[in-house]
Each structure stands twice: as structure tokens, then as C-alpha cells.
Amino acid sequence: MFSTDSKVFFGFILLFIVMTSFCLQTSQVSAGKIYTWRDNQGNLHYSDSPHNAPDEFRETTKEYKSAASSITFTPGQEKTADDTGGNNGVNIAEKSANDKSGSESISIPYRAKEGSANRIIIDITFNGSVTAPILVDTGSPGLVVSAELANQLGLFDVDGSKLMVIISGIGGTQTAVRTIIDNLSIGAITEGFVPAHIVSDMSGAYQGLIGMDILSGYTLTIDPTNKRLIANLVPTAQDQPAGRGRSWWQTTFREFSYYNNFWEQQSVMIGKSDSPYSRLASSESKRVKDFIIDQKKEAQNLYHRLERFARSKAVPRHWRR
């Protein structure tokens, strides 16, 4: 749950967004299509193209439909997304024998149920300190974590980012915090610098959602008999900066740049006598101005962190715009 301060923070930003909705633009995230097929042993396979299925299963390949809706957020993005997720309480993803392609497989145990609903819930360790159950969800445009988990990770501390954005899904529109997870691990799979949304509401069975922005470097196979999610690294993923392709870098820079520019514009508008902010009561004007300045600082902080990370990974300059 949120601390008292974070509850007040979320409540105030909701009021603020309603008041300034004239200048917020939202657009739908375009999630990449996922296709599935079953092999002769009944194992379910996932891929981003029907042509990746073996010839004998090509006719039975079909588009996978996630149970969750796609998420929208303030500066619409193009992100590939995917859903699979689950864990049976084991924190270690075990390496298994090589698959037919010769790549090493990682076998990840999962919990298959949320009540009576079929799910894939895996354990993920964040920042090397907190392990939490996370739902693998193809409908998610990226990593989403609960406020409870964020509090455990110290993301609401003084030095933590609190950039507010709007997201929406099956449950409707809500506010969220945009932040960055320093690193996460799923057994032998590790990722650094992972952008995430923090939300207030989450199922009691898991504390977040993980999408294909993290898992897109792997081909995934579900073994329902043994409750294992089998991940095989896509060889070409190793040749990309931080394991991420041009699309990820460009869309992430586009998003963070949008926030940076948006709050910079608001900080200029708040001081103009002819801006919509001039109609605020004096008692509200200072609160709104302080909030805008704070958001400007948070947006700049996230953008600069992204820029530093990109430079450290030698990301081409034309991928950063």
C-alpha cells in the first residue's frame, strides 16, 4: 500500500490532471502481434511471426490474444508487448539442456493459477534485494509494479523519481508513476535499466506485470505439464546495445523526451498572465507551480539517466531521437 505521503501525492496529481487535461495528449500503445502453435508433445510455443513455426505446424498457428487490454499512457508509444507469466514460488530459473537450435535454454518455474483463472506467474528479483511474484502479460507495454513493491524497493524515497503519467486498461484510467528499475533477474536472465510504471492497484496473486520489452530477446515455450516457461536467447539480441533494438531505444527516447518537453512548457506557461494557469485561485497557484517545477525536475532526471545509460552502451546517436 501507499504511504500517507504517496497517497496524498497520487490524489493531488489526479486533481491536477483533470484541471489541465486540455494540454495532455494520450494515444494507444501499439502492441506487436504474438502467434502460438502446439508441437506434437502438446507444448505451447510463442513467436512474433507465424513464419517462425515449423512447416508441419504452420496451418495450426494462430494469433495469441492476451486476457489483458493494452495500456495507454500520456505520450503514446510503439512498444512490442507480450503475456505469459507465472511462478510456483521457486526463485531460481534453472538452465536446461540445449534446444534443437543449439542455444542454451532457461527453465523458469511458474504458478499456473490465480484462483480459478489460468496464469503464468514467475518470481522476479528486483535490484538484487526484493523477490516478488510477477504476471507475464503480452498486453502490457512494459514492466508494471505495484505501489507496495515500489515502497519495498525504496522508489518513493526522497531520491526516487515520482514522474506522474496517465495509464488505462480494463479497469479504466488511473495515474501512475514512471520510474526506472536499476536491475532485475529471472534466474539466469538479467536486465539492467528497466523503465517501469508504478500503480496503486494490483491483484493479490502478483505484484506486477512483465511484458515483452523484457522478454523479446527470447523465444518462449510453455510446458504446462511441468509448469515451466522455457526461454531461449535469440542470438541476434546479443549484438544490440544492452540487448535492445533500435525500436526500443527510439520509442523510449521519444517518451522521455515528451515528458521533458511537456513539463518544460508548463513551467514557462505557469508564469504567463494569459495562460490557463492564471485563472487559478491564489491558494492553488503556488501548489500547482510547485508541482510543475517538481515534475520538470523529475522528467529531466529520467531523461538524463536514459541519456547516460545510452552513452555507456554506445547507442548510435540517430537511435536517440
Disulfide bonds with the S-S distance in Angstrom:
none
